[in-house]
Amino acid sequence: MTRAGLTPSEYLCALLVVVIWGLNFVVMKFGVQGLSPMLLGALRFSMASLPLLLFIKPPKVPVRFVVIYGLTQGLGQFGLMFTAINVGMPAGMASLVLQTQAFFTMILAGVLLHERPHACQWLGLAIAAVGLGCIATSAGGRPGDMTLLGFLLTVGAALMWSLSNVVIRFTGRAAPVYDSFALIVWSSLVPVVPFFLLAFWLEGADHTFAALSNAGWKEFAAVSYLACLATLTAYSLWARLLKRHPTSRIAPFSLLVPVVGLITAALVFDERLGPAQWIGTLAVLGGLLVSQFGQRWWPRRAAA
């Protein structure tokens, strides 16, 4: 079911997701310091699925949607994202570049779902794009911090995220009353085996088993955060919002994630924010406001 606007509780849910995902990038960086990207992905989705399968019934949706969502959101997005951070992508910059998913999502939703965003939503994204550009070009005065490979991998992760957003919309059309939490749990099972196979293939069995045996509290805490908060909590809320509202209304909220991510990375890893980055952050906030509330101010009637 698609609703006219977000309720106050839905706005709070969206902001909670923003905070969880904003902190997510610092946690990822801690995680890949002790675990390989593929092993981190395998452990994350193992913890997010295996303990709950006996208690959570499968979602009442076609199996193909569960599998496709697990591959795009799990293996695709985070396999690329963890690898990007592992090859030198700063946590703050990763939180920024990943938000290009909002642009990919609106384009894919227009082509595949025939959703037509309001003109002010495009305007809001254009303003936010200027802000993202200001932040990206400054990179804290240290261009070497953001490698080309890390940037390309993060853009690929953003594309995978946008595909998973579209899958959620297709799932909602096929089964409007499905359980979002059950979808996240069961789709998290899908990438577990591929992640383990990739870990053994890329790192070797000896290295993988050694990393598992040497994992300490920091790695356990990172996996727990990524599984319980970033996956089960945040993606369940995100899927519920996407099930109820068009992608063009929900996707722009993700533009707030780099605000949290950049500030957190500056505090934890000393990734300093320059003046251009602060200006870009304000532009992102302004773009989100235009995208979310501009239709109320637009001179034309919504029906037109």
Solvent accessible surface area in square Angstrom, and as a share of the most:
residue,aa,sasa,rsa
1,M,155,0.69
2,T,77,0.45
3,R,92,0.34
4,A,99,0.77
5,G,34,0.33
6,L,18,0.09
7,T,52,0.30
8,P,109,0.69
9,S,68,0.44
10,E,8,0.04
11,Y,50,0.19
12,L,125,0.62
13,C,37,0.22
14,A,0,0.00
15,L,80,0.40
16,L,85,0.42
17,V,0,0.00
18,V,6,0.04
19,V,71,0.41
20,I,11,0.06
21,W,10,0.04
22,G,0,0.00
23,L,64,0.32
24,N,4,0.02
25,F,3,0.01
26,V,10,0.06
27,V,25,0.14
28,M,0,0.00
29,K,49,0.21
30,F,67,0.28
31,G,0,0.00
32,V,17,0.10
33,Q,105,0.47
34,G,33,0.32
35,L,6,0.03
36,S,12,0.08
37,P,9,0.06
38,M,16,0.07
39,L,1,0.01
40,L,0,0.00
41,G,0,0.00
42,A,0,0.00
43,L,42,0.21
44,R,0,0.00
45,F,0,0.00
46,S,16,0.10
47,M,53,0.24
48,A,0,0.00
49,S,0,0.00
50,L,92,0.46
51,P,75,0.47
52,L,45,0.22
53,L,36,0.18
54,L,164,0.82
55,F,156,0.65
56,I,40,0.20
57,K,168,0.71
58,P,80,0.50
59,P,14,0.08
60,K,184,0.78
61,V,17,0.10
62,P,42,0.26
63,V,115,0.66
64,R,147,0.54
65,F,24,0.10
66,V,17,0.10
67,V,59,0.34
68,I,74,0.37
69,Y,3,0.01
70,G,1,0.01
71,L,70,0.35
72,T,18,0.10
73,Q,5,0.02
74,G,0,0.00
75,L,43,0.21
76,G,13,0.12
77,Q,2,0.01
78,F,2,0.01
79,G,6,0.06
80,L,55,0.27
81,M,0,0.00
82,F,0,0.00
83,T,37,0.21
84,A,0,0.00
85,I,9,0.05
86,N,75,0.39
87,V,56,0.32
88,G,38,0.37
89,M,2,0.01
90,P,13,0.08
91,A,0,0.00
92,G,0,0.00
93,M,9,0.04
94,A,0,0.00
95,S,0,0.00
96,L,3,0.01
97,V,6,0.03
98,L,5,0.03
99,Q,0,0.00
100,T,38,0.22
101,Q,0,0.00
102,A,0,0.00
103,F,45,0.19
104,F,59,0.24
105,T,0,0.00
106,M,2,0.01
107,I,96,0.49
108,L,37,0.18
109,A,2,0.01
110,G,30,0.28
111,V,101,0.58
112,L,82,0.41
113,L,3,0.02
114,H,135,0.60
115,E,22,0.10
116,R,211,0.77
117,P,24,0.15
118,H,30,0.14
119,A,44,0.34
120,C,1,0.00
121,Q,14,0.06
122,W,108,0.38
123,L,85,0.42
124,G,0,0.00
125,L,2,0.01
126,A,54,0.41
127,I,58,0.29
128,A,0,0.00
129,A,40,0.31
130,V,98,0.56
131,G,0,0.00
132,L,15,0.07
133,G,32,0.31
134,C,40,0.24
135,I,1,0.01
136,A,26,0.20
137,T,116,0.67
138,S,27,0.17
139,A,10,0.08
140,G,23,0.22
141,G,65,0.63
142,R,102,0.37
143,P,110,0.69
144,G,67,0.64
145,D,51,0.26
146,M,39,0.18
147,T,50,0.29
148,L,131,0.65
149,L,99,0.49
150,G,0,0.00
151,F,71,0.30
152,L,100,0.50
153,L,32,0.16
154,T,0,0.00
155,V,39,0.22
156,G,21,0.20
157,A,0,0.00
158,A,0,0.00
159,L,67,0.33
160,M,45,0.20
161,W,5,0.02
162,S,0,0.00
163,L,52,0.26
164,S,1,0.01
165,N,2,0.01
166,V,4,0.03
167,V,16,0.09
168,I,1,0.01
169,R,18,0.07
170,F,72,0.30
171,T,1,0.00
172,G,8,0.08
173,R,127,0.46
174,A,55,0.43
175,A,14,0.11
176,P,70,0.44
177,V,143,0.82
178,Y,6,0.02
179,D,79,0.41
180,S,4,0.03
181,F,65,0.27
182,A,3,0.02
183,L,1,0.00
184,I,3,0.01
185,V,0,0.00
186,W,61,0.21
187,S,2,0.01
188,S,2,0.01
189,L,62,0.31
190,V,35,0.20
191,P,0,0.00
192,V,11,0.06
193,V,96,0.55
194,P,38,0.24
195,F,0,0.00
196,F,54,0.23
197,L,113,0.56
198,L,54,0.27
199,A,0,0.00
200,F,68,0.28
201,W,193,0.68
202,L,101,0.50
203,E,64,0.29
204,G,28,0.27
205,A,49,0.38
206,D,124,0.64
207,H,98,0.44
208,T,2,0.01
209,F,118,0.49
210,A,45,0.35
211,A,14,0.11
212,L,65,0.32
213,S,91,0.59
214,N,117,0.60
215,A,44,0.34
216,G,36,0.34
217,W,205,0.72
218,K,69,0.29
219,E,20,0.09
220,F,133,0.55
221,A,49,0.38
222,A,3,0.03
223,V,8,0.05
224,S,26,0.17
225,Y,38,0.15
226,L,0,0.00
227,A,0,0.00
228,C,61,0.36
229,L,74,0.37
230,A,0,0.00
231,T,1,0.00
232,L,17,0.08
233,T,47,0.27
234,A,0,0.00
235,Y,2,0.01
236,S,6,0.04
237,L,24,0.12
238,W,3,0.01
239,A,0,0.00
240,R,94,0.34
241,L,4,0.02
242,L,0,0.00
243,K,26,0.11
244,R,71,0.26
245,H,0,0.00
246,P,25,0.15
247,T,0,0.00
248,S,8,0.05
249,R,52,0.19
250,I,0,0.00
251,A,0,0.00
252,P,0,0.00
253,F,7,0.03
254,S,1,0.00
255,L,0,0.00
256,L,21,0.11
257,V,1,0.01
258,P,1,0.01
259,V,25,0.14
260,V,35,0.20
261,G,1,0.01
262,L,6,0.03
263,I,67,0.34
264,T,18,0.11
265,A,0,0.00
266,A,17,0.13
267,L,145,0.72
268,V,70,0.40
269,F,50,0.21
270,D,72,0.37
271,E,27,0.12
272,R,154,0.56
273,L,32,0.16
274,G,17,0.16
275,P,112,0.70
276,A,39,0.31
277,Q,4,0.02
278,W,120,0.42
279,I,107,0.54
280,G,0,0.00
281,T,9,0.05
282,L,121,0.60
283,A,23,0.18
284,V,1,0.00
285,L,62,0.31
286,G,26,0.25
287,G,0,0.00
288,L,13,0.06
289,L,96,0.48
290,V,32,0.19
291,S,4,0.02
292,Q,25,0.11
293,F,53,0.22
294,G,4,0.04
295,Q,73,0.32
296,R,173,0.63
297,W,172,0.60
298,W,72,0.25
299,P,126,0.79
300,R,132,0.48
301,R,201,0.73
302,A,74,0.57
303,A,105,0.82
304,A,100,0.78
